[in-house]
Amino acid sequence: MHFHRQIIIDELKKFEWKSLLEVGTGWGKNIEMIRENFPNTELHGCDKDSYPKSSLCDIKLLPFKDDGYDAVLVDAVLMYIDKPELAIKEVKRVAKKIIIICDQKISRLKDYLPSDVKMIKIEGWGGDWDKDGYIIIWKK
Ligand SMILES: C[S@@+](CC[C@H](N)C(=O)[O-])C[C@H]1O[C@@H](n2cnc3c(N)ncnc32)[C@H](O)[C@@H]1O
């Protein structure tokens, strides 16, 4: 399991939350690990492509209600999105308490994030991740 997933778990332990949405799950490694660590929570994953344990969604137009999940996780997705500000706006709308964004190019997102987010550097992954890769913990 990649170390950044453990950082996500450790950060989630610092908050009170009961429901979490991951947008862009891929094969669902994060959801699997979160389920093991937080068995009594409501977890949902969605992705633009079809995966066995996810529903379909587009991060720029999420099919979920305002404040629908206590926490929203977006791991290695925004770097593929044109106009990431539209995606961030949607994630903010759906998240009630906590937003966790893991991304390779945080400088591209900074203008759309509050200035007081916690930033955890991702090191040792190589390439662009080492230059500008961070995990963002955004408390709404
Ligand atoms: C690099 S994978 C990351 C998967 C997973 N979050 C992880 O950490 O293992 C990026 C994922 O984002 C999804 N994705 C890309 N654009 C998306 C969009 N507009 N809406 C939702 N998911 C998207 C892709 O289909 C892919 O599964």
The ligand as an ORCA input file, in Angstrom:
! r2SCAN-3c Opt
* xyz 0 1
  C      -4.737      8.094    -11.175
  S      -6.372      7.449    -10.940
  C      -6.525      7.575     -9.183
  C      -7.410      6.509     -8.604
  C      -7.559      6.513     -7.081
  N      -8.023      7.789     -6.575
  C      -6.286      6.118     -6.388
  O      -5.726      6.911     -5.638
  O      -5.859      4.969     -6.576
  C      -7.437      8.769    -11.520
  C      -8.900      8.401    -11.554
  O      -9.665      9.598    -11.782
  C     -10.754      9.283    -12.605
  N     -11.264     10.496    -13.247
  C     -10.657     11.237    -14.212
  N     -11.447     12.267    -14.588
  C     -12.584     12.192    -13.838
  C     -13.785     12.961    -13.783
  N     -13.996     14.007    -14.590
  N     -14.748     12.625    -12.881
  C     -14.543     11.534    -12.068
  N     -13.444     10.751    -12.091
  C     -12.461     11.062    -12.963
  C     -10.159      8.278    -13.586
  O     -11.148      7.520    -14.260
  C      -9.270      7.435    -12.665
  O      -9.949      6.320    -12.147
*
